[in-house]
Amino acid sequence: MKKILSVFLCLILVLSLATGCSQNTVSNDSVLVVAMELAYPPFETKDESGAPSGISVDLVKAFGEYAGYEVRIENMSWDGLIPALQTGKADLVISSMTITDARKQSVDFSDPYANAALAILANVQSGIESVEDLNQPGKKVAVKTGSTGYLYAVEQLDQAEIIALPDESACVTEVSQGKADGFLYDQLTVYRNWKLHEDTTKAVFIPFQDKEQWGAAVQKGNTELLEQFNAFLAEYKEKGGFEELSEKYMPEEKKMFEELGFIWFFDLE
């Protein structure tokens, strides 16, 4: 009897300690794990201390405040973002990801929150003036693996040699050094890298495709989180949140886009 009572008292002690510990932790339901590739400033990047920073970071933190989540950002390689959702390692991906039919087979997307269009960073000696100029035998096109530029090149530039590389900096280097004739990527990245390498590259801003749109991605069937995020987006836009992000992170780029007649990232109308 004493032995049974002793075991019973030990069980009570263990349970009470476990309960005490749980009161000091955050419930899993209130933690939102967000996957990003922190390699695309000013949308997803790191500050001087190495902490996540940028437009997408501000956006998802605002969503966390709106919905009552503690946001935890996980930096992942681009090709690991969708698998992170599929395996439950992340709840949300917001990483300048274009909504495509192919990706819809693997994840569910929110309403669009931004526009993007492809452009070409061309080597100054390449003679490239249009995307048609790239689609020629002997031309080499650098693309980031898994990006919409990669998908476009594989589908449309069947005459050119496609050089698939893991990150944009490698693609820029290929073009700057003359190892590739052009790098197919979004207009903002092309513009910024052209300004950094004006002696060896040029930007070809030609609207040769329909605009793309970015969305946040969730695991297939996670309608609750998707509806929360869509409601947040509508309110955030209505309150001028995207105008504030533009002014904070990209005032010069916004002016440039307006001068060139390009549609701005957050002009979804």
N, C-alpha and C positions, 0 to 999 in steps of 0.2 A: 504494500500500500504506500509506504514511504517512497519507494522507488517510482511508482506511478505519479505521486504528487510532485516529486522532484522534476520529473520530465515535463509535467504540465506547467509548472512554474517557469521552467526554462523556455518553453514555447511562448508563454505570455511575454517574457522578457524580450525574446527575439522579435515578436510581432510589434511590441511597443517601440523598439528601436527602429524598426523598419518604417513605422508610421511617422516617427519623429523626423527621420531623414527625408521622407517624401514631402513634408511640409516646407522644406527649404529648397526644393527643386521645381523647375518649370515643367508643366504638363507637356507631353509630346504634342498634344493637339494645339497648343498655343505657340509652338516653335515652327516657323516656316523656313524650310531649307531651300535656298535659291541657288541654282547653279548658273555660273557665268564663266566665260573665258575673259579674264581681265587683261585683254591685249588689244583693245580697240578704243583708244581715247577719241573723243571725250565721253563716249557712251559707257564703256566698261574698261576701267584701268585701276591703277594704284596711286595713292598719294605718296608724299616723300617718306612717310613712315612705313609704307608697304600695305596700308589698309585699303580695302576696296573703295573706289571713288568713281564719280562720273554720273552721267545722266541716268543710266539704268539703275544705278545704286540709289540715287535720290528718289527715283520713281518707286522702286520696290520698298524703300523705307517709308515713303508716304503711304503706300498700300498697307504696310504693317500697322501703322498708326490708325488708319481707317478701319481695318478689320480686326484689330486687337491681337496681332501676331508679334512675337519676338522674331525678328528676321536674322537668319544666319546665312551668310553668303559663302558658298564654296567655289573656289577657283578651279576650273577644270579645262582640259583641252577641248577644242571644238568638237572633235569626233566622239567625245565622251558625254556630251550634254544630253542627248536624247536617250542613250542607254541609262543614264542616271535616273531619268524619270521612269523608264520601263522597269528598272530593278528596285525602285522605291528609295534610292539614295538621295533623291531630291524631290521636292513637292512642285517646284516651279522653275522653269527656265526663262530667263529674260536676258537675252544676249544678242540683240540686233539680229534676230533670226527671222529670215524671210518665210512667210507662209506659202507653202507649196503643196500641190496635190500629193506628191511623193511623201512628204513629211507627215501629212494628215493620215497616212496609213499607220503611222507609229504613235502619234500623239494628237491631242486635241489642242486647238489654238484659241486664244482669246480674240476679241474684236481687234482689228488693226489699230496700232497707236502711232505708226510712223510710215513714211514713204521712203523709198530708196530706188535709185536707178544705177545701172552699170555705166562705167566709163573706161577709158583706156589710158594707162600711163605708158607712153611709148618712148623708146630710145630716140634721141634727136636725129640719129643717122638712119633710122629704120624706114623713113618715107611713109609711115603710117598716118593717114588722115581720116580713116573711117574703119569701121569693123570689117568691112568687105576687104580692105587692104590686108587685114590679118589672115584672112582665109585664103592663103595662097601657098603652094608648095614651097618649102624652104623657109617659111616664116615660123618662128617659135613664139608660143604664147605661154606666159607664166600664169598660173592660177593657184589659189589656195585650195587645198583638198577639201571637198565637201561644201564649198561655198557656192552661191548661185552663179558666180563667175565661172567656176569649174563646170557646173552643170550646163551652162550656156555654151561654153567652149566645146565640151564633149558632144553636145547635140547639134551645134550649128557650124563649128569651125573644123569640118572634117578634112580639109586640105592642109591644115597647119599641123605642126608638131606641138603637142600639149605637154608642158612641163608642170607637173603637179608637185607642189611643195607644201610643207606643213604650216607655214605662217606667212603673213603678208610681208614682213621685213625681208625674208629670203627672196620673195618674188620681186620686190623693189630692187634688191641688190642685183638680181639677174638682169633686169632692164638697165639699170644704171651702168653696169659694167659691159653692156652690149652682148650679154650671153642669151638674152631673149629680146624679141622685137617689141613686145608689149605685155602688159600686166592688166588683166581684166578684173575689175573690182568696183566697189561703189564710188560715187562721185566725190564724196567727202575725203575718202582715203587717197584717191588719185590726186585731188587738188592739194592736199597737205604734203604729199610726197613729192609732187612736182615743185612746190615752193622750197622744199629742202634740197632738191637736186636739179635746179633750173639749168645748170650747165650741161647736164647729160640726158635729161628727160624733157618731155612735153606732155601736157594734158590734152586729151582729145575728148571734148565734151559733145558727144553726138547722141541724141535720143533715139537709139536704134532698137529700143524694145519698150514694151509697156512698163509702166512703173511697177515696182515691187512694193509689198507692204510687210511690215514687221508685226509680229504678235508674240505674246507670252505663251509658252507651251506648258501643258499639264499632262499627267498620265491619262491615258484613254479611260473615259468614263468618270473622271473626277469633276462632275458637273457642279458640285457645291463650290469648290474653289474657283472654277471658271466663272460662275455667275457672280461671285464676290468680286473678282477682278474686273469683270466687265462693268459692273455697277460703279466700282471705284473709278475706272477710266472715264466714264461718262461725267461723273462729278468733277474729277480732276481737270478735265478739259473745260468744262463749263466755268470753273473758277479761275481759269487762266494759268493753270500749272505748267503747261507746255511752253507758254510764252515766257514764263519765268526761267525755265530750264534753258531756253534758247538764249536769253539775255545773259544768263550766268556763265554758260559754257561756250557759246558759239556766236557772239555778236558780229564778228568780222565775216564769218562764213555765211551767215544769214544775209548780210549785205551783198556779198559776192554772188550768192545764188539769185537774189533779186535782180542784180545787174545783168546776169547771164540769162535770165528768164527761166531758170530751173524751178520746179516745184519744191517748196521747202519741206523738210522732214515731217513736220507736224500739221501741214495744211491738208487735211483729209477730206475736205468738202469737195 
